[in-house]
Amino acid sequence: VGFRLLPNGAESSGAASGGPLRQAEVQSGWSRSAAVSGLVLAGGAAVTGFAGWFGLKQHVPDPHAIDLYRRGQVIQKVSIYEDMGEAIKLYKRAVAIDPRYADSWAGIAIGMRYPVKGPNSRFSYPQEVRAAAGRALALDPANADAQLALISAYPKYRGWIESETRLRAFLGQHPDSALGNVMLGLLLLGVGRIEEALAAARRAIGLEPMQQVAWSLQVLELTYAGRFPEAELALGQARSRWPQDSRLWIIENGL
């Protein structure tokens, strides 16, 4: 009549296994899961591909721009300050070749923060500092030199407490910044905290032994502290490295 009786407790082998239909359903379920997973993976790969296509990957600077930037860094770190204008020229050539090279924009900002010799010599160029640093940070928000240039830009009248706070926060994130320690030393020297300023200059020298401005700062701070034998020793070491530096000549004549 279309079915058969089984003894109590007995089951059809087909029922126990779920039968061909149940097996087909299981196989079909796994196939659907695999298909969904494959679509998700394919979608992720597509997003990654589009990100690369639309330029979301990190910018690779032009090799010629990198070379100009490195030459500017040598001048900026180890040369006398009369040559700072030469470093800025190299950075400007670099950004002319590659306007998306953030490090060179930051180099311009730091260079403009230094005293610059020339027909229109001034102690600092705050508008130019902010403009160049802004370009650098728009391209690379984590650029340390651009951040430092903005923190240390003039004028700081009536704002030295805020500047010190920002410099110390910067050095907390970038403890290996020799120039950051130089900027802190200059600020502390300006408010009469000579020993703290000297410690900052010596940290800078420890990080970059050929950081010329740190040596000048150290000699000046030792002089203001009345530690003349140490000042003369440090001055002799600096003069042996940079015999043409006018800052050292001025300090030497003041001893």
Disulfide bonds with the S-S distance in Angstrom:
none
